[in-house]
């Protein structure tokens, strides 16, 4: 299985801050990586596909980049409604696997 | 818009069989792959497997010996069966739709999830 390692596991930032999360794959997965947001008590929400493409309706303050084994997810200006846990997920090979998640809180 | 609703017993004893159903409303079940994904308390997400509307399946090797996923297109329902459960199967179970573009292995629609606890 392809392992995805996210860091940090949690972070606390102020409203308006730039927030960056990394996701490292255990092998080259090209750009076959997605990002999700999970708010407390809710199902995950699909944000970004193919490493850098924003799903329709997702605010432009969210972005993704990377290829191969190293990926980055960025919130350009953190908003109160962005609190939650963010997961990366690879689809280069089955089984689909997810990163361990990064919990984002407001300072 | 498409909505998914999971249902099933919330409490099982060790060695029993977990049976869950996911009902699709507001859209077609045809043309898509449908997955089950679970999340143990306080932990990350684990993909269990998928079923195509045609009935073809693929399972996570870690669960393959115990899991069956099926689809009933006439009732717009998919189901999950997991045999011989243990406490390690305690989790929130989601059904999710894979995006229509099969070049993209992403899940764009999720149910609210159903909690399953395994305890003697």
Interface residues (C-beta under 8 A of the other chain):
Chain A: X1 X32 X34 X36 X42 X43 X44 X45 X46 X49 X50 X55 X87 X89 X91 X94 X95 X96 X97 X98 X99 X100 X101
Chain B: X35 X44 X45 X46 X47 X58 X59 X60 X61 X62 X94 X96 X99 X104 X105 X106 X107 X108 X110 X111 X112 X113
